[in-house]
């Protein structure tokens, strides 16, 4: 993928399921076997993504603060926001 770095909105969202929440609270979001962490521009999309594996948990990512702190973001052709990681300190765990 050859995407240009793009400044994100102040907040982006990530849909997951409950069984991953303890790890995410400790370690943040990691790309694991993917090339990037996938984020959504709105909660509705994150809910759809999280629902694929069960009852969705929606995380709010302080992407604007991350970008200001030097983290890079990319926007894919299908409007998925991508970044290499999201440290736990940038995640709000209330849905």
N, C-alpha and C positions, 0 to 999 in steps of 0.2 A: 504494500500500500504506500502510495506516495501522496500523502495529504499535507496541505499547508496548515501550519499552526494557526489557530483561530481563538480569539478571546471569547470565553463563554459568558453566559448571563450570570448574575449573582448567585443563583441557585440552580442546580440540576438534581435529578432524582435517580435512584437505583432501586429496582424491584428485586426482592429476594424472598426467602422463606425462613421461618423461625429457626430451623435447625442450624442455620449458619450465623445466627445473630451473636452468639457468645464469641466466636472467632473474630467476627467483624468488629465487635466492640473492643477487643484486645489488639487486633492487628490491622484494622482498616480493611479496605477493599484491595484485593490483589488480582492481577490478571490470570493467575493460575496457568491453565493450559492454553489460554487465548493470547492474542497479541496485545490486547489492551483491556482495561476495565471499560465496560459499556455503561453509559449514562443516558438518561432521557431528559428532554426539555420540559416535560410536564408529568404530573402525577398519574394521569390517566394511562399514559404509555407505560410507565413503570409498573402500574397495577397489572396491566396485561402481561408484561414480561414475568413478573413475580408469580402470577397465577398459573403459569405453565407447569410449575412444580408443586403446587399446593396453595395454601392460604397465604396471600402476599403480605410481605412486610415492606413498607416503603421508607426508604432512607432519603433524607434531604442532605445534599452535598453542598457545602459552602464553596462552590467552584470559583466565585469571584475572588475570595480570599486566597484560595490555592493559587490562582493565576498570578495574583499580586506577589505571592511568595515564590514564584519562579516555576511552578508546575506548568507543563505544556498540555494543551488541549487541541483536539482535531475534530472536525465535523465530517462524518462520512457522507457519501452520496445519498444514503437512505436516512439521513438526519439522525444518526446515532452519534452521540458525543463520546469521544475516546480519550483516555489518559492512561498513563502507565500504572498508577496506583492512587489510592485515596487514603491517606493516613487517618486514623480514627479521630484525631482532633478536629478534622474538617467535616465530620458527619454528625448530623442531628438525628437522634434515634427515635423521635416521636413522629408518628405518621399523620 
